[in-house]
Amino acid sequence: MRYGICALLRHWSSTPRTGTWTGGLRPTALPVSSRPGPLQSRLYAAVSAADLQFGQPVHETHPHLLQPGELTPGISALEYAQRRTKLASKLPENGIAILAASDVKYRSGAVFYEFHQDSDFFYLTGFNEPEAVAVIGKSTANDDHSFQLYVRAKDPKAEQWEGSRSGVQAAVDVFNADEVRDSALSKMFSLKVSQSGDIKDIGKQLSRIISDASEVFTDASPPKSSASAFSRLFASKTLPDVQGLATLLDQKCVKPLRNVLNEIRNIKSDAEISNMRKAGQASGRAFTEAMRQAWTAEKDLTAFLEYKFKRNGCDTSAYVPVVAGGKNASQIHYVRNDDVLLEGDLVLADAGGEYGNYITDITRTWPISGTFTAPQKDLYNAILATQRTCIALCRADASNSLDKIHQIAEASLKDSLARLGFDMAGNALETLFLHHLGHYIGLDVHDTPGQSRKHPLQAGQCVTVEPGIYVPDTDRWPAAFRGMGIRIEDSVCVQEEHPLVLSTEAVKEVDDIEALRA
């Protein structure tokens, strides 16, 4: 079957698109002649979509990565449209939301970092290129939404250096941006002309869109330094021929988008949970494979985990791994990963893979020798027992918040440590247990930033459960435990009556860990 620019005819007077295309690329129109007179049909070039080049995988070009109907791995074009509809339903009449894609970030000169899309922008569009702007509005005519997408135009010379771009036409045909009636052409021919367009024209377009809007919701802010068209526009009040976005917004009722989007992103769909389960499964298996082997350097273990994440099916690492041997584990975000690993010590590894932009977050601690010493085993089992208790509470019918479960973890750890001979008076617990028990996860490692941990957990939320104890090497603490750092962390999806552990393939029972090297 041929998609994209197909060898077929369509009449301009055919029924306009009102729904969302879910089965692949739409037929793509050639430029319309401006010659007066009725146009009877639209001509197409005979080109298969599989022969076209886009800025990211689509099913027609990468059927090994995406199933029919998927816009990004695991997520259908229909689901992206439903997300936009849900956002629009929370906007006031004639209100709009403006979101900007991430910029390319540079390490030095022309050397760039791996691109990572802004999570809110990706959540609503599925578009995974820089220099793009999405405008989502609440339709006054029905319960649906309007969606304009401004992207980089096709540029063969630039693409030879930087890789393919999807281009302006793909904003409509692939990413389902709206087509609207152009006032002049529609009077003559009842034509539909794409309102989405080139990012270079965003100034003129936004001037009209913002002027017509009742309220504007955005989290965009002037960057310290940026080369993107949108960022330049936002920061400028004096660009030639266009009014800077900052000036335009000064005249409007502007509200933050963050809280509205957190409410939507907070509850994960079945497709999102499936992606996170795939990331958890692949990453968990990598951890277990790592525990089977002997390691002498943090950097080697780091490289193995990151390789195995990808080899097992993830796209990339979700974050910079922490691989900390011995006393290095007392530094929560130790990422140098450049020390040696010594027999008799523990190694703490906090890492995870990413699939379809959805992440998993796992921490395991195990003995470098393959066998726990008695003190290591005692402290490890105390933390593991606390983690088991807390995971069991991650269900909707328990009506616990993350803060409440954190308090339960504190009580459990305090009691267990006292039994191991720790003096738990005063600030002992806050010295030993430095961080919160958990956080929300999804497209981001710390998902839906700013969301309160005080509210009861709901089915569909995904969280981490990660108790840890970090014993300073001082006389205040029992000698057998000094310098130890142990954390055990799993990614968990809250369900109505029981939790779903997304990272269960990473073994964590003492007997199971030791059996891997027996």
C-alpha positions in Angstrom: 0.0 0.0 0.0 1.3 3.4 -0.9 1.1 6.3 1.5 2.3 9.9 1.5 2.4 11.5 -1.9 0.4 8.9 -3.8 -0.6 8.3 -7.4 -4.3 9.2 -7.0 -6.8 12.0 -7.6 -8.9 13.9 -5.1 -11.5 16.5 -5.6 -11.1 19.8 -3.9 -14.8 19.7 -3.1 -14.5 16.4 -1.2 -15.6 16.2 2.4 -13.1 18.1 4.7 -11.2 16.1 7.3 -12.9 16.3 10.7 -11.4 13.4 12.5 -7.9 12.3 13.3 -6.0 10.1 10.9 -4.7 7.0 12.7 -3.6 4.7 10.0 -0.4 6.2 8.7 0.5 9.2 6.5 -2.2 11.2 4.8 -2.1 11.9 1.1 0.1 15.0 0.6 -1.0 17.7 -1.8 1.1 19.4 -4.4 1.1 23.3 -4.4 -2.2 24.8 -5.5 -2.2 26.8 -8.7 -3.2 30.4 -8.1 -4.9 30.7 -11.5 -8.5 31.9 -11.1 -11.2 29.4 -12.0 -12.7 26.3 -10.4 -10.2 23.5 -9.6 -11.6 20.1 -10.3 -8.9 17.8 -8.8 -5.6 17.6 -7.0 -2.7 15.8 -8.6 -0.1 13.7 -6.7 3.3 12.5 -7.6 3.8 8.7 -7.5 6.1 8.5 -4.5 5.9 5.9 -1.8 6.1 7.1 1.8 8.8 4.5 2.4 11.0 6.4 -0.1 10.5 9.8 1.7 12.8 11.1 4.5 11.5 12.4 7.8 13.2 13.8 10.9 12.2 10.8 13.0 11.0 7.2 12.4 7.5 6.6 11.0 5.9 3.2 10.4 6.3 3.4 6.6 10.1 4.0 6.9 10.8 2.1 10.1 8.3 -0.8 10.4 10.8 -2.5 12.7 10.3 0.3 15.3 6.7 1.4 14.9 3.4 -0.5 14.3 0.8 0.8 11.9 -1.0 3.8 13.4 1.8 4.6 15.9 3.3 8.1 15.7 6.1 7.2 18.2 6.9 3.8 19.6 3.9 2.4 21.5 1.8 5.6 21.1 -0.7 6.0 18.4 -1.6 9.2 16.5 -5.1 8.9 18.0 -3.7 9.0 21.5 -1.8 12.2 20.8 -4.9 13.8 19.4 -6.9 12.7 22.5 -4.2 14.3 24.7 -4.6 17.6 22.9 -8.4 17.4 23.1 -8.1 16.8 26.9 -5.8 19.9 27.2 -8.2 22.0 25.1 -11.1 20.9 27.3 -9.4 22.6 30.3 -8.8 25.9 28.5 -11.3 28.8 28.5 -13.3 29.5 25.4 -11.0 30.8 22.7 -8.0 30.2 24.9 -4.7 28.8 23.5 -1.7 27.0 24.8 1.7 27.7 23.3 4.5 25.1 23.6 8.1 25.3 22.2 10.3 22.4 21.2 13.7 22.1 22.8 16.7 23.7 21.2 19.8 21.9 20.2 22.4 22.3 23.0 26.0 22.6 22.2 29.0 21.2 24.1 31.4 23.5 22.4 31.5 25.2 19.0 29.6 23.0 16.5 29.8 19.9 18.7 26.2 19.3 20.0 24.8 17.1 22.7 22.3 14.3 21.9 18.9 16.0 21.3 16.2 15.5 23.9 12.7 16.9 23.2 10.8 19.0 25.7 8.6 16.5 27.4 5.4 18.6 27.4 5.8 19.4 23.7 6.5 15.7 22.9 3.5 14.6 25.0 1.1 16.6 23.0 2.6 16.4 19.5 4.9 13.3 19.2 7.2 15.6 17.1 10.9 15.0 18.0 12.8 17.7 16.2 14.1 21.1 17.5 12.9 24.5 16.5 9.2 23.9 16.5 6.2 25.6 18.1 2.8 24.1 18.8 -0.4 26.1 19.3 -3.4 24.2 20.7 -6.7 26.0 21.1 -10.2 25.3 22.3 -12.5 25.3 19.4 -15.6 27.4 19.8 -17.6 25.4 17.3 -17.4 22.0 19.0 -15.7 20.0 21.7 -12.6 19.3 19.7 -9.4 21.3 19.5 -7.4 23.3 17.0 -3.7 22.4 16.5 -1.1 24.4 14.6 2.5 23.1 14.3 5.3 25.3 13.0 8.5 23.4 12.0 11.7 23.8 10.0 11.1 23.6 6.3 12.8 21.0 4.2 16.3 22.1 3.2 18.5 19.6 1.2 21.7 21.4 1.9 21.1 21.6 5.7 19.8 18.1 5.8 23.0 16.7 4.2 24.9 18.0 7.2 22.3 17.6 10.0 20.1 14.7 8.9 16.6 14.7 7.5 13.8 17.1 8.5 10.1 16.2 8.4 9.2 19.5 6.9 6.1 21.7 6.8 3.9 19.3 4.8 4.5 16.5 7.3 3.2 18.7 10.1 -0.2 18.1 8.5 0.2 14.7 6.9 2.1 12.9 9.6 1.5 14.8 12.9 -2.1 15.7 12.2 -1.8 19.5 12.5 -4.9 21.3 11.3 -5.8 22.5 7.9 -8.0 25.6 7.9 -9.8 27.6 5.3 -7.8 30.5 3.9 -10.1 33.4 3.6 -9.1 34.5 0.1 -8.7 31.2 -1.6 -11.7 29.6 0.1 -14.0 32.3 -1.2 -13.0 31.4 -4.8 -12.5 27.6 -4.5 -13.6 26.4 -1.1 -10.1 25.2 -0.6 -8.5 24.0 2.6 -5.0 25.5 3.1 -2.6 24.4 5.9 -2.3 27.0 8.7 0.7 25.2 10.1 3.9 26.3 8.5 7.5 27.3 8.5 9.0 28.2 11.9 10.6 31.2 10.2 7.1 32.7 9.8 6.1 32.1 13.4 6.3 35.8 14.4 3.6 36.9 11.9 1.4 33.9 12.7 1.6 34.2 16.4 0.9 37.9 16.2 -2.5 37.1 14.8 -3.2 34.0 16.9 -2.3 35.7 20.2 -4.3 38.8 19.3 -7.4 36.7 18.7 -7.0 34.6 21.9 -9.0 35.2 25.1 -6.2 33.8 27.3 -2.7 32.4 26.7 -1.2 29.5 28.6 2.5 28.9 28.2 5.6 28.1 30.3 8.0 29.5 27.7 10.4 32.1 29.0 13.2 34.1 27.5 16.4 31.9 27.4 19.8 33.1 28.5 21.2 32.0 25.1 19.5 30.3 22.2 19.6 30.2 18.5 16.1 28.9 17.8 13.6 31.0 15.9 11.0 30.7 18.7 13.4 31.7 21.4 14.7 34.7 19.5 11.1 35.8 18.9 10.2 35.4 22.6 13.2 37.3 23.8 12.9 40.1 21.3 10.7 43.2 21.4 12.2 44.8 18.3 12.6 42.1 15.6 12.1 43.6 12.1 8.6 43.3 10.7 7.3 41.3 13.6 6.2 42.1 17.1 8.2 40.2 19.7 6.3 37.5 21.5 7.2 39.1 24.8 5.5 42.3 23.8 2.5 40.4 22.6 2.1 38.5 25.8 2.5 41.7 27.9 -0.9 42.7 26.5 -2.6 39.4 27.2 -3.8 37.4 30.2 -1.0 34.9 30.4 -1.2 31.9 32.7 1.2 29.1 33.4 0.6 25.8 31.6 2.5 23.6 34.0 -0.3 22.8 36.4 -2.8 22.1 33.6 -0.4 19.7 31.9 0.6 18.0 35.2 -3.0 17.1 35.8 -3.2 15.5 32.3 0.3 13.8 32.3 -0.1 12.6 35.9 -2.3 9.6 35.0 -0.6 7.3 32.5 -2.5 5.5 29.7 -2.2 1.8 29.1 0.1 2.5 26.2 2.4 4.7 28.4 2.5 2.0 31.1 3.4 -0.6 28.5 6.3 1.6 27.3 7.5 2.0 30.8 7.2 -1.7 31.4 9.3 -2.4 28.3 12.0 0.0 29.6 11.8 -1.6 33.1 12.1 -5.1 31.7 15.0 -4.3 29.5 16.8 -2.4 32.2 16.1 -4.9 34.9 17.6 -7.7 32.8 20.7 -5.5 32.3 21.1 -5.2 36.1 20.8 -8.9 36.6 23.3 -9.6 33.9 25.7 -7.1 35.4 25.4 -8.8 38.8 26.5 -12.1 37.3 29.9 -10.7 36.5 33.0 -9.5 38.5 33.9 -5.9 38.1 37.0 -4.0 39.0 36.2 -0.5 37.7 33.1 1.8 38.0 33.5 2.9 34.4 33.4 -0.7 33.1 30.2 -1.4 34.9 28.7 1.9 33.7 29.5 1.1 30.1 28.1 -2.4 30.4 24.8 -1.2 31.8 24.3 1.5 29.1 25.2 -1.0 26.4 22.8 -3.6 27.7 20.0 -1.2 28.1 20.1 -0.6 24.3 20.9 -4.2 23.5 17.9 -5.3 25.4 15.6 -2.9 23.5 15.8 0.6 25.0 16.6 3.6 22.9 19.1 5.2 25.2 19.9 5.7 28.9 17.2 7.6 30.8 19.8 9.7 32.8 23.5 9.8 33.7 24.1 6.6 35.7 25.4 6.5 39.2 27.9 3.7 39.7 29.4 4.1 43.1 31.7 1.6 44.8 32.3 1.6 48.6 32.2 5.0 50.2 31.3 6.7 46.9 27.7 5.4 47.5 27.2 8.0 50.2 27.1 10.7 47.5 23.5 10.5 46.2 24.3 11.8 42.7 27.8 10.5 42.3 28.3 10.4 38.5 32.1 10.5 38.1 32.1 6.7 37.9 35.9 6.7 37.6 37.0 4.8 40.7 38.1 1.2 41.3 35.9 -1.5 42.8 37.4 -3.3 45.7 36.7 -6.8 47.0 34.7 -6.6 50.3 32.9 -3.4 49.3 29.4 -2.9 47.9 28.6 -1.2 44.6 25.5 0.9 44.2 24.2 1.4 40.7 21.4 3.8 39.9 20.5 3.7 36.2 17.8 3.0 33.7 16.9 2.9 30.1 14.4 4.8 28.0 11.9 3.5 25.5 9.8 5.7 23.3 11.0 8.6 25.5 9.5 6.9 28.6 11.9 6.1 31.4 12.6 3.6 34.1 14.5 4.3 37.3 16.3 1.5 39.1 18.8 1.2 41.9 20.5 -2.0 43.1 23.3 -2.5 45.6 25.3 -5.7 45.6 28.7 -7.1 46.9 31.5 -6.7 44.5 32.8 -10.2 45.6 29.4 -11.7 44.9 28.8 -12.5 48.6 27.5 -10.2 51.4 29.3 -9.9 54.6 27.1 -10.3 57.7 26.9 -6.6 58.4 26.2 -5.8 54.8 23.5 -8.4 54.7 21.8 -7.1 57.9 21.7 -3.5 56.7 20.6 -4.6 53.2 17.7 -6.7 54.5 16.5 -3.9 56.7 16.3 -1.6 53.7 14.7 -4.3 51.5 12.0 -5.1 54.1 11.1 -1.4 54.2 11.0 -1.3 50.4 8.7 -4.3 50.3 6.3 -2.7 52.8 6.2 0.6 50.9 5.7 -1.0 47.5 2.7 -2.9 48.8 1.1 0.4 49.8 1.3 1.8 46.2 -2.3 1.1 45.4 -5.2 3.4 45.0 -7.5 1.6 47.5 -4.9 2.3 50.3 -5.4 6.0 49.9 -1.8 6.7 50.7 0.2 9.7 49.4 3.9 9.5 48.6 4.5 11.7 51.7 2.5 9.3 53.9 4.5 6.3 52.5 7.7 8.2 53.2 6.7 8.6 56.8 6.0 4.8 57.0 9.5 4.2 55.5 11.1 6.5 58.1 9.4 4.6 61.0 10.4 1.2 59.6 14.0 2.2 59.0 14.3 3.9 62.4 13.1 0.7 64.1 15.3 -1.6 62.1 18.4 0.5 62.5 17.9 0.7 66.3 17.8 -3.1 66.4 21.1 -3.2 64.5 22.7 -1.0 67.2 22.4 2.4 65.7 21.7 5.3 68.2 18.7 6.9 66.5 18.4 9.8 68.9 18.2 13.4 67.6 18.7 13.9 63.9 20.1 10.4 63.3 17.5 9.4 60.7 17.7 12.5 58.6 21.5 12.1 58.6 21.2 8.5 57.4 18.2 8.7 55.1 18.8 11.9 53.1 16.1 11.9 50.4 12.4 11.3 49.9 11.2 7.8 49.4 10.0 8.4 45.9 9.0 10.6 43.0 6.7 10.5 40.0 8.1 9.1 36.7 7.0 9.0 33.1 8.5 10.9 30.2 10.9 12.5 32.8 12.9 10.9 35.6 11.2 13.4 37.9 8.0 13.6 36.0 5.3 16.4 36.3 7.7 18.8 38.1 6.1 20.7 41.0 3.4 18.2 41.5 2.6 17.7 45.2 3.4 14.4 46.9 0.7 15.1 49.5 -2.3 13.8 47.5 -3.4 10.2 47.7 -2.0 8.0 44.9 -4.3 7.3 42.0 -4.5 4.3 39.6 -2.3 5.1 36.6 0.3 7.1 38.5 3.9 5.8 38.2 6.4 6.4 41.0 9.7 5.2 42.4 10.1 3.5 45.8 13.7 3.9 46.9 14.6 3.7 50.6 18.3 4.1 51.2 20.8 4.4 54.1 24.1 6.2 53.9 26.3 5.7 56.9 29.0 8.3 57.4 32.5 7.1 58.4 32.5 8.6 61.8 32.5 7.4 65.4 28.8 8.2 65.9 27.8 5.0 64.0 28.5 1.3 64.6 31.9 0.4 63.3 30.7 -2.5 61.2 28.4 -0.3 59.1 30.6 2.8 58.6 31.0 4.0 55.0 28.2 1.8 53.7 25.7 3.2 51.2 22.7 1.0 50.2 19.7 2.0 48.2 17.1 -0.3 46.6 14.8 1.3 44.0 12.1 0.1 41.7 9.7 1.8 39.3 6.1 1.1 40.2 2.8 1.7 38.6 -0.1 2.3 41.0 -3.2 0.2 40.3 -6.5 0.0 42.1 -5.9 -3.0 44.3 -2.2 -3.8 43.9 1.0 -2.3 42.6 2.6 -3.2 39.3 6.4 -3.4 39.7 7.8 -2.3 36.3 11.4 -3.3 37.0 10.9 -6.7 38.6 13.6 -8.4 36.3 16.3 -6.8 38.4 16.9 -9.3 41.2 17.1 -7.9 44.7 16.8 -10.8 47.2 20.1 -11.6 49.0 19.9 -15.3 48.0 19.1 -14.5 44.4 22.0 -12.0 44.1 24.5 -14.4 45.6 23.3 -17.3 43.5 24.2 -15.4 40.3 27.9 -15.8 41.1 27.8 -19.1 42.9 
